[in-house]
Amino acid sequence: MNNQTLESSYRYCFDITKNHYENFPVASLLIPKNKRKYIAAVYAFARIADDIADEGNLSSATRIAKLIKYKDLFINGLISDEFPNLPAIYDSIEKNNLSNENFVNLIEAFIQDNLKNKYQTFDEVLNYCKKSANPVGRILLELFDIRSEEAFEYSDSICTALQLTNFYQDLSIDISKERFYISQDLLRSFNLSIDELKTFYESKTINDNFKLLMEHLIELTNDLFSKGEKLIPILNGLFKFEIKLTILGGREILSKIRKLNYNPFRSRPTLKKFDWIKLLLGSLYK
């Protein structure tokens, strides 16, 4: 791999980070400059897999085949014109002694999205988060050479909370794709069903049972954020503020759902520039 190929690959990754909207900061100014290209490479790796799993009009079989190809190329350390980001991720892994397992788990989560669209129990949802979200936090910790099991556990709580928050935020988007991340055991416990979720999506209205369900889920998710906050004293420098800001961003999305009277079907809650300014000032003050 020559330097020109590697530089081009990192540029490609940075372009991806700039061209996608996210609720949570990516390679932001709070991240030390010498780490930003690695974080951009990690983000691009996951974003590309996500786009294969979700974007366009491909069949599930085609999506799965492309994701398996992506995974096989990665596992075998191969380069392909189809995935210009791979040289950057290989370099990032080598330079930072990152665990390959986390990257494989991310791809397998996106494959699962095209194999499974309903979850019987909340534990199944949490197991999905272990592949779809938790690896990202573990990769970030490894990038900053933090590798204790305690830190990984707190990071997992943050990442699972962020993933759950994204499920609530994107209920309408997921339902339109026939994906249901609110487990059926939870729906039953609040006298709800998948058919009723479809009705809420179509009508943009909810009933009291759904409101109670969302109250329960938001409380549970905030508890995960609270557990994850124990990671912050372990961190140092600007990375600490980045994680604080990310947690505040997740909590703010949950707060916006509350302000919608627990109805994320009516309007997708997002964070605007002024929200981020408030959160940044709040994280620095705290």
KEBATI-126043 format. One record per residue (C-alpha): x, y, z; residue number from 1. Coordinates in steps of 0.25 Angstrom, whole numbers, plus 5000, padded with zeros to 4 digits. Each point is the difference from the previous one (the first is absolute). Layout:
BEGIN
+------+------+------+-----+
!   c1 !   c2 !   c3 ! seq !
+------+------+------+-----+
!    X !    Y !    Z ! NUM !
...
+------+------+------+-----+
This chain:
BEGIN
+------+------+------+-----+
!   c1 !   c2 !   c3 ! seq !
+------+------+------+-----+
! 5000 ! 5000 ! 5000 !   1 !
! 5007 ! 5013 ! 4996 !   2 !
! 4998 ! 5013 ! 5007 !   3 !
! 4992 ! 5006 ! 4989 !   4 !
! 4990 ! 4989 ! 5001 !   5 !
! 4999 ! 5002 ! 5015 !   6 !
! 4999 ! 5015 ! 4999 !   7 !
! 4989 ! 4999 ! 4990 !   8 !
! 4992 ! 4990 ! 5009 !   9 !
! 5001 ! 5009 ! 5012 !  10 !
! 4995 ! 5011 ! 4991 !  11 !
! 4988 ! 4991 ! 4996 !  12 !
! 4997 ! 4997 ! 5015 !  13 !
! 5000 ! 5015 ! 5004 !  14 !
! 4991 ! 5003 ! 4988 !  15 !
! 4990 ! 4990 ! 5005 !  16 !
! 5000 ! 5006 ! 5014 !  17 !
! 4997 ! 5014 ! 4994 !  18 !
! 4989 ! 4995 ! 4991 !  19 !
! 4991 ! 4993 ! 5010 !  20 !
! 4991 ! 5006 ! 5011 !  21 !
! 5002 ! 4994 ! 5014 !  22 !
! 4994 ! 5004 ! 5014 !  23 !
! 5013 ! 4997 ! 5006 !  24 !
! 5014 ! 5007 ! 4997 !  25 !
! 5009 ! 4993 ! 4991 !  26 !
! 5015 ! 5003 ! 4999 !  27 !
! 4996 ! 5014 ! 5006 !  28 !
! 5010 ! 5010 ! 5005 !  29 !
! 4999 ! 4994 ! 5014 !  30 !
! 5008 ! 4988 ! 4995 !  31 !
! 5015 ! 5002 ! 5000 !  32 !
! 5005 ! 5003 ! 4986 !  33 !
! 5009 ! 4988 ! 4999 !  34 !
! 4988 ! 4991 ! 5002 !  35 !
! 4990 ! 5006 ! 4991 !  36 !
! 5004 ! 4992 ! 4987 !  37 !
! 4999 ! 4987 ! 5008 !  38 !
! 4986 ! 5003 ! 5005 !  39 !
! 4996 ! 5005 ! 4986 !  40 !
! 5004 ! 4986 ! 4995 !  41 !
! 4992 ! 4993 ! 5011 !  42 !
! 4988 ! 5008 ! 4997 !  43 !
! 5001 ! 4998 ! 4985 !  44 !
! 5002 ! 4985 ! 5002 !  45 !
! 4987 ! 4999 ! 5007 !  46 !
! 4993 ! 5011 ! 4992 !  47 !
! 5003 ! 4992 ! 4987 !  48 !
! 4994 ! 4987 ! 5006 !  49 !
! 4988 ! 5008 ! 5005 !  50 !
! 4997 ! 5005 ! 4986 !  51 !
! 5001 ! 4986 ! 4994 !  52 !
! 4990 ! 4995 ! 5010 !  53 !
! 4990 ! 5012 ! 4998 !  54 !
! 5002 ! 5009 ! 4988 !  55 !
! 4994 ! 4998 ! 4986 !  56 !
! 4991 ! 4990 ! 4995 !  57 !
! 5008 ! 4987 ! 5001 !  58 !
! 4994 ! 4987 ! 5004 !  59 !
! 5004 ! 4994 ! 5013 !  60 !
! 5007 ! 4989 ! 4994 !  61 !
! 5009 ! 5010 ! 4992 !  62 !
! 5003 ! 5008 ! 5012 !  63 !
! 5004 ! 4988 ! 5008 !  64 !
! 5009 ! 4995 ! 4989 !  65 !
! 5007 ! 5014 ! 4999 !  66 !
! 5002 ! 5001 ! 5015 !  67 !
! 5006 ! 4986 ! 5000 !  68 !
! 5009 ! 5004 ! 4990 !  69 !
! 5004 ! 5012 ! 5008 !  70 !
! 5002 ! 4991 ! 5012 !  71 !
! 5008 ! 4990 ! 4992 !  72 !
! 5009 ! 5011 ! 4994 !  73 !
! 5002 ! 5006 ! 5014 !  74 !
! 5003 ! 4987 ! 5007 !  75 !
! 5011 ! 4996 ! 4989 !  76 !
! 5006 ! 5014 ! 5000 !  77 !
! 4997 ! 5002 ! 4985 !  78 !
! 4998 ! 5013 ! 4992 !  79 !
! 4989 ! 5002 ! 4990 !  80 !
! 4996 ! 5012 ! 4991 !  81 !
! 4986 ! 4998 ! 5005 !  82 !
! 5004 ! 5004 ! 5015 !  83 !
! 5011 ! 5011 ! 4999 !  84 !
! 4999 ! 5001 ! 5015 !  85 !
! 5007 ! 4987 ! 5003 !  86 !
! 5014 ! 5005 ! 5000 !  87 !
! 4997 ! 5010 ! 5010 !  88 !
! 4993 ! 4990 ! 5010 !  89 !
! 5012 ! 4990 ! 4998 !  90 !
! 5010 ! 5012 ! 5003 !  91 !
! 4991 ! 5004 ! 5012 !  92 !
! 5000 ! 4986 ! 5006 !  93 !
! 5015 ! 4998 ! 4998 !  94 !
! 5004 ! 5014 ! 5006 !  95 !
! 4991 ! 4999 ! 5012 !  96 !
! 4999 ! 4985 ! 5003 !  97 !
! 4985 ! 4999 ! 4998 !  98 !
! 4992 ! 4987 ! 5002 !  99 !
! 4995 ! 4994 ! 4986 ! 100 !
! 4988 ! 4994 ! 5008 ! 101 !
! 4993 ! 5013 ! 5002 ! 102 !
! 5000 ! 5003 ! 4985 ! 103 !
! 4995 ! 4987 ! 4996 ! 104 !
! 4989 ! 5001 ! 5010 ! 105 !
! 4996 ! 5013 ! 4994 ! 106 !
! 4998 ! 4994 ! 4986 ! 107 !
! 4993 ! 4988 ! 5006 ! 108 !
! 4990 ! 5009 ! 5007 ! 109 !
! 4997 ! 5006 ! 4986 ! 110 !
! 4998 ! 4986 ! 4994 ! 111 !
! 4991 ! 4997 ! 5012 ! 112 !
! 4991 ! 5013 ! 4996 ! 113 !
! 4997 ! 4993 ! 4987 ! 114 !
! 4997 ! 4986 ! 5006 ! 115 !
! 4992 ! 5004 ! 5012 ! 116 !
! 4990 ! 5011 ! 5001 ! 117 !
! 4992 ! 4997 ! 5013 ! 118 !
! 5006 ! 4997 ! 5014 ! 119 !
! 4992 ! 4991 ! 5010 ! 120 !
! 5007 ! 5005 ! 5013 ! 121 !
! 5007 ! 5012 ! 5005 ! 122 !
! 5012 ! 4991 ! 5002 ! 123 !
! 5001 ! 4997 ! 4985 ! 124 !
! 5000 ! 5015 ! 4998 ! 125 !
! 5011 ! 5002 ! 5010 ! 126 !
! 5008 ! 4989 ! 4993 ! 127 !
! 4998 ! 5007 ! 4987 ! 128 !
! 5006 ! 5013 ! 5006 ! 129 !
! 5012 ! 4992 ! 5004 ! 130 !
! 5004 ! 4998 ! 4986 ! 131 !
! 4994 ! 5013 ! 4994 ! 132 !
! 5004 ! 5010 ! 5010 ! 133 !
! 5009 ! 4995 ! 5011 ! 134 !
! 5012 ! 4997 ! 4990 ! 135 !
! 5001 ! 5015 ! 4997 ! 136 !
! 5002 ! 5004 ! 5014 ! 137 !
! 5011 ! 4989 ! 5002 ! 138 !
! 5007 ! 5005 ! 4987 ! 139 !
! 5001 ! 5014 ! 5005 ! 140 !
! 5005 ! 4996 ! 5014 ! 141 !
! 5011 ! 4991 ! 4993 ! 142 !
! 5003 ! 5012 ! 4991 ! 143 !
! 5003 ! 5008 ! 5013 ! 144 !
! 5007 ! 4987 ! 5006 ! 145 !
! 4990 ! 4998 ! 5011 ! 146 !
! 4998 ! 4985 ! 5001 ! 147 !
! 4994 ! 4997 ! 5013 ! 148 !
! 4988 ! 4991 ! 5002 ! 149 !
! 4994 ! 5010 ! 5009 ! 150 !
! 5001 ! 5011 ! 4989 ! 151 !
! 4995 ! 4991 ! 4990 ! 152 !
! 4987 ! 4997 ! 5008 ! 153 !
! 4997 ! 5015 ! 5002 ! 154 !
! 5002 ! 5002 ! 4986 ! 155 !
! 4991 ! 4989 ! 4996 ! 156 !
! 4989 ! 5007 ! 5009 ! 157 !
! 5002 ! 5013 ! 4992 ! 158 !
! 5000 ! 4994 ! 4986 ! 159 !
! 4988 ! 4991 ! 5003 ! 160 !
! 4992 ! 5012 ! 5006 ! 161 !
! 5004 ! 5008 ! 4987 ! 162 !
! 4995 ! 4988 ! 4991 ! 163 !
! 4987 ! 5000 ! 5008 ! 164 !
! 4998 ! 5015 ! 4999 ! 165 !
! 5002 ! 4998 ! 4985 ! 166 !
! 4989 ! 4990 ! 4999 ! 167 !
! 4990 ! 5009 ! 5007 ! 168 !
! 5005 ! 5012 ! 4991 ! 169 !
! 4998 ! 4992 ! 4987 ! 170 !
! 4988 ! 4992 ! 5003 ! 171 !
! 4993 ! 5005 ! 4988 ! 172 !
! 5012 ! 4998 ! 4991 ! 173 !
! 5001 ! 4985 ! 5005 ! 174 !
! 4986 ! 4997 ! 4999 ! 175 !
! 4999 ! 5005 ! 4986 ! 176 !
! 5011 ! 4989 ! 4997 ! 177 !
! 4992 ! 4990 ! 5008 ! 178 !
! 5010 ! 5000 ! 5011 ! 179 !
! 4996 ! 4999 ! 5015 ! 180 !
! 5010 ! 5002 ! 5011 ! 181 !
! 4990 ! 5002 ! 5011 ! 182 !
! 4999 ! 4985 ! 5005 ! 183 !
! 4987 ! 4993 ! 5000 ! 184 !
! 5001 ! 4996 ! 5014 ! 185 !
! 5000 ! 5015 ! 5004 ! 186 !
! 4989 ! 5003 ! 4990 ! 187 !
! 4991 ! 4989 ! 5007 ! 188 !
! 5003 ! 5005 ! 5014 ! 189 !
! 4994 ! 5014 ! 4996 ! 190 !
! 4989 ! 4993 ! 4992 ! 191 !
! 5005 ! 5004 ! 4987 ! 192 !
! 5003 ! 4993 ! 4987 ! 193 !
! 5009 ! 5002 ! 4987 ! 194 !
! 4987 ! 5003 ! 4993 ! 195 !
! 4997 ! 5011 ! 5009 ! 196 !
! 5014 ! 5006 ! 4998 ! 197 !
! 4997 ! 5000 ! 4985 ! 198 !
! 4987 ! 5007 ! 5003 ! 199 !
! 5008 ! 5011 ! 5008 ! 200 !
! 5009 ! 5001 ! 4989 ! 201 !
! 4989 ! 5003 ! 4989 ! 202 !
! 4992 ! 5009 ! 5009 ! 203 !
! 5011 ! 5007 ! 5007 ! 204 !
! 4992 ! 4998 ! 5013 ! 205 !
! 5002 ! 4992 ! 5012 ! 206 !
! 4992 ! 4994 ! 5012 ! 207 !
! 5003 ! 5000 ! 5015 ! 208 !
! 5006 ! 4986 ! 5000 ! 209 !
! 5010 ! 5005 ! 4990 ! 210 !
! 5003 ! 5012 ! 5008 ! 211 !
! 5002 ! 4991 ! 5012 ! 212 !
! 5009 ! 4991 ! 4992 ! 213 !
! 5009 ! 5012 ! 4996 ! 214 !
! 5001 ! 5005 ! 5014 ! 215 !
! 5005 ! 4987 ! 5004 ! 216 !
! 5010 ! 4998 ! 4989 ! 217 !
! 5005 ! 5015 ! 5002 ! 218 !
! 5002 ! 4997 ! 5015 ! 219 !
! 5007 ! 4987 ! 4997 ! 220 !
! 5009 ! 5007 ! 4990 ! 221 !
! 5004 ! 5011 ! 5009 ! 222 !
! 5004 ! 4990 ! 5010 ! 223 !
! 5010 ! 4994 ! 4990 ! 224 !
! 5005 ! 5014 ! 4998 ! 225 !
! 5002 ! 5002 ! 5015 ! 226 !
! 5008 ! 4987 ! 5001 ! 227 !
! 5008 ! 5004 ! 4988 ! 228 !
! 5004 ! 5014 ! 5006 ! 229 !
! 5009 ! 4992 ! 5009 ! 230 !
! 5009 ! 4999 ! 4988 ! 231 !
! 5003 ! 5015 ! 5000 ! 232 !
! 5009 ! 5000 ! 5012 ! 233 !
! 5009 ! 4990 ! 4994 ! 234 !
! 5002 ! 5008 ! 4987 ! 235 !
! 5009 ! 5012 ! 4998 ! 236 !
! 5001 ! 5013 ! 4992 ! 237 !
! 4991 ! 5003 ! 4989 ! 238 !
! 4995 ! 4986 ! 4998 ! 239 !
! 4993 ! 5001 ! 5013 ! 240 !
! 4993 ! 5012 ! 4995 ! 241 !
! 4996 ! 4993 ! 4987 ! 242 !
! 4994 ! 4989 ! 5008 ! 243 !
! 4993 ! 5009 ! 5010 ! 244 !
! 4994 ! 5008 ! 4988 ! 245 !
! 4996 ! 4987 ! 4993 ! 246 !
! 4992 ! 4995 ! 5013 ! 247 !
! 4994 ! 5014 ! 5001 ! 248 !
! 4996 ! 4999 ! 4985 ! 249 !
! 4993 ! 4987 ! 5003 ! 250 !
! 4993 ! 5005 ! 5012 ! 251 !
! 4995 ! 5012 ! 4992 ! 252 !
! 4994 ! 4991 ! 4989 ! 253 !
! 4992 ! 4993 ! 5012 ! 254 !
! 4996 ! 5014 ! 5005 ! 255 !
! 4995 ! 5004 ! 4987 ! 256 !
! 4991 ! 4987 ! 4999 ! 257 !
! 4994 ! 5004 ! 5013 ! 258 !
! 4997 ! 5014 ! 4995 ! 259 !
! 4993 ! 4993 ! 4989 ! 260 !
! 4991 ! 4994 ! 5010 ! 261 !
! 5007 ! 4987 ! 4998 ! 262 !
! 4996 ! 5000 ! 4985 ! 263 !
! 5012 ! 4998 ! 4991 ! 264 !
! 4990 ! 4997 ! 4988 ! 265 !
! 4996 ! 5015 ! 5000 ! 266 !
! 5014 ! 5005 ! 4997 ! 267 !
! 5014 ! 4994 ! 5000 ! 268 !
! 5008 ! 5006 ! 5012 ! 269 !
! 5013 ! 5005 ! 4995 ! 270 !
! 5011 ! 5009 ! 5006 ! 271 !
! 5002 ! 5013 ! 4993 ! 272 !
! 5013 ! 5009 ! 5000 ! 273 !
! 4994 ! 5008 ! 5012 ! 274 !
! 4998 ! 4988 ! 5008 ! 275 !
! 5014 ! 4995 ! 4998 ! 276 !
! 5005 ! 5014 ! 5005 ! 277 !
! 4992 ! 4999 ! 5012 ! 278 !
! 5005 ! 4986 ! 5003 ! 279 !
! 5014 ! 5004 ! 4997 ! 280 !
! 4999 ! 5011 ! 5010 ! 281 !
! 4993 ! 4991 ! 5010 ! 282 !
! 5011 ! 4989 ! 4999 ! 283 !
! 5011 ! 5010 ! 5002 ! 284 !
! 4993 ! 5006 ! 5012 ! 285 !
! 4998 ! 4986 ! 5007 ! 286 !
+------+------+------+-----+
